[in-house]
Amino acid sequence: MAVANEEVSNLGGLGLSALVWWLIPIGAVSLTLLWFAWKYRPRKTPQPDEGIKRRELMREAMKRSMPSQPDS
């Protein structure tokens, strides 16, 4: 009787172990698919006014003086 119980418990452990090992590649494939979907998602086309506004903001930022660095 003791041998039969040990065999059943070992089989249960193998089943769980196999499940865990299958979750690793499934998770890796899922993360890869999500990354590719995010990377190659359709982007909105930039409006001409938006680019001009960004350029003006950059020009204003470049005109400002930098704060002095405190001595360490």
BALOBA-1460 file (C-alpha; in Angstrom, 3 decimals):
// residues 72
<rec num="1" residu="m" x="0.000" y="0.000" z="0.000"/>
<rec num="2" residu="a" x="2.755" y="2.456" z="0.858"/>
<rec num="3" residu="v" x="4.399" y="1.972" z="-2.561"/>
<rec num="4" residu="a" x="1.145" y="2.691" z="-4.410"/>
<rec num="5" residu="n" x="0.634" y="5.927" z="-2.459"/>
<rec num="6" residu="e" x="4.168" y="7.099" z="-3.237"/>
<rec num="7" residu="e" x="3.649" y="6.462" z="-6.957"/>
<rec num="8" residu="v" x="0.448" y="8.492" z="-6.992"/>
<rec num="9" residu="s" x="2.046" y="11.411" z="-5.155"/>
<rec num="10" residu="n" x="5.067" y="11.361" z="-7.488"/>
<rec num="11" residu="l" x="2.807" y="11.456" z="-10.530"/>
<rec num="12" residu="g" x="0.984" y="14.459" z="-9.119"/>
<rec num="13" residu="g" x="4.295" y="16.203" z="-8.574"/>
<rec num="14" residu="l" x="5.356" y="15.494" z="-12.147"/>
<rec num="15" residu="g" x="2.126" y="16.931" z="-13.483"/>
<rec num="16" residu="l" x="2.589" y="20.158" z="-11.575"/>
<rec num="17" residu="s" x="6.239" y="20.305" z="-12.582"/>
<rec num="18" residu="a" x="5.327" y="19.902" z="-16.264"/>
<rec num="19" residu="l" x="2.710" y="22.627" z="-15.932"/>
<rec num="20" residu="v" x="5.249" y="25.028" z="-14.475"/>
<rec num="21" residu="w" x="7.753" y="24.250" z="-17.235"/>
<rec num="22" residu="w" x="5.091" y="24.889" z="-19.888"/>
<rec num="23" residu="l" x="4.185" y="28.226" z="-18.303"/>
<rec num="24" residu="i" x="7.699" y="29.595" z="-18.837"/>
<rec num="25" residu="p" x="7.721" y="29.398" z="-22.676"/>
<rec num="26" residu="i" x="4.049" y="30.370" z="-22.894"/>
<rec num="27" residu="g" x="4.781" y="33.453" z="-20.790"/>
<rec num="28" residu="a" x="7.842" y="34.315" z="-22.889"/>
<rec num="29" residu="v" x="5.875" y="34.040" z="-26.139"/>
<rec num="30" residu="s" x="3.042" y="36.121" z="-24.685"/>
<rec num="31" residu="l" x="5.416" y="38.871" z="-23.571"/>
<rec num="32" residu="t" x="7.113" y="38.846" z="-26.980"/>
<rec num="33" residu="l" x="3.790" y="39.192" z="-28.781"/>
<rec num="34" residu="l" x="2.746" y="42.051" z="-26.513"/>
<rec num="35" residu="w" x="6.071" y="43.831" z="-27.095"/>
<rec num="36" residu="f" x="5.772" y="43.515" z="-30.890"/>
<rec num="37" residu="a" x="2.164" y="44.719" z="-30.794"/>
<rec num="38" residu="w" x="3.247" y="47.766" z="-28.781"/>
<rec num="39" residu="k" x="6.329" y="48.489" z="-30.909"/>
<rec num="40" residu="y" x="4.535" y="48.287" z="-34.258"/>
<rec num="41" residu="r" x="1.258" y="49.884" z="-33.205"/>
<rec num="42" residu="p" x="-0.197" y="52.426" z="-35.613"/>
<rec num="43" residu="r" x="0.959" y="55.887" z="-34.721"/>
<rec num="44" residu="k" x="-1.035" y="59.031" z="-35.140"/>
<rec num="45" residu="t" x="0.257" y="61.282" z="-37.880"/>
<rec num="46" residu="p" x="1.829" y="64.451" z="-36.525"/>
<rec num="47" residu="q" x="0.092" y="67.699" z="-37.370"/>
<rec num="48" residu="p" x="2.200" y="70.489" z="-38.897"/>
<rec num="49" residu="d" x="1.181" y="72.936" z="-36.150"/>
<rec num="50" residu="e" x="2.363" y="70.534" z="-33.484"/>
<rec num="51" residu="g" x="5.885" y="70.415" z="-34.932"/>
<rec num="52" residu="i" x="6.066" y="74.191" z="-35.142"/>
<rec num="53" residu="k" x="4.944" y="74.522" z="-31.504"/>
<rec num="54" residu="r" x="7.594" y="72.051" z="-30.366"/>
<rec num="55" residu="r" x="10.262" y="73.906" z="-32.310"/>
<rec num="56" residu="e" x="9.268" y="77.213" z="-30.716"/>
<rec num="57" residu="l" x="9.335" y="75.651" z="-27.233"/>
<rec num="58" residu="m" x="12.816" y="74.301" z="-27.911"/>
<rec num="59" residu="r" x="14.008" y="77.674" z="-29.195"/>
<rec num="60" residu="e" x="12.674" y="79.393" z="-26.041"/>
<rec num="61" residu="a" x="14.326" y="76.801" z="-23.820"/>
<rec num="62" residu="m" x="17.662" y="77.285" z="-25.562"/>
<rec num="63" residu="k" x="17.487" y="81.064" z="-24.986"/>
<rec num="64" residu="r" x="17.066" y="80.649" z="-21.225"/>
<rec num="65" residu="s" x="20.217" y="80.705" z="-19.133"/>
<rec num="66" residu="m" x="21.203" y="77.611" z="-17.193"/>
<rec num="67" residu="p" x="21.055" y="77.803" z="-13.381"/>
<rec num="68" residu="s" x="24.470" y="77.905" z="-11.772"/>
<rec num="69" residu="q" x="25.773" y="74.649" z="-10.382"/>
<rec num="70" residu="p" x="26.323" y="74.591" z="-6.599"/>
<rec num="71" residu="d" x="29.866" y="73.809" z="-5.509"/>
<rec num="72" residu="s" x="30.229" y="70.307" z="-4.088"/>
